[in-house]
Amino acid sequence: MNTKFDELLEFPCRFPFKVLGLADERLPGLVVEVLQQHAPGDYSPQVRPSSKGNYHSVSVHVTVQSKEHVELLYTELGKIELVKYVL
């Protein structure tokens, strides 16, 4: 990834991730599981269903340590089977 997070952010900092995926009750748990592997912490994800109920949006704030840490989390969250997008 060629991002400019290191130019825009001062690390460490709290960073918001929004994960969009299929409407499945496992999605928030899978997101937290990935976050615990790479950024252990106490997470309380907020889940919002889409208007038709086919998708869920899982929002969570994570303390990140570097540009590489942010990029790693984007990559790893995107590998979850139910996930369509990571914003």
C-alpha positions, -999 to 999 in steps of 0.1 A, spaced: 0 0 0 12 35 -8 -7 56 18 1 89 34 -10 80 69 25 89 82 21 124 68 -14 129 81 -14 113 115 7 115 147 13 80 161 2 64 183 -34 75 178 -69 62 178 -80 53 143 -116 45 131 -122 15 110 -155 7 93 -159 -28 80 -188 -35 56 -198 -71 52 -226 -96 48 -253 -95 74 -241 -123 96 -241 -124 134 -205 -137 133 -191 -105 116 -185 -83 147 -168 -112 165 -145 -120 135 -136 -83 132 -127 -82 170 -107 -114 166 -85 -100 139 -80 -68 159 -70 -87 190 -43 -105 170 -27 -73 157 -38 -46 182 -49 -62 215 -74 -41 234 -110 -37 247 -133 -32 217 -169 -24 216 -179 -25 179 -210 -7 167 -231 -26 142 -255 -10 118 -276 -29 93 -281 -17 58 -315 -4 47 -324 -37 31 -307 -57 59 -284 -76 35 -252 -60 49 -238 -48 82 -214 -20 90 -191 -27 119 -174 5 133 -145 3 158 -117 26 170 -83 11 173 -51 25 188 -25 22 159 12 25 163 24 34 128 15 37 91 24 1 86 2 -9 115 -28 8 99 -21 -8 65 -17 -43 82 -51 -39 98 -67 -29 65 -52 -59 48 -61 -84 76 -96 -71 81 -102 -74 43 -92 -111 44 -123 -120 65 -146 -141 44 -178 -121 51 -161 -87 45 -168 -67 13 -150 -34 21 -128 -19 48 -130 19 51 
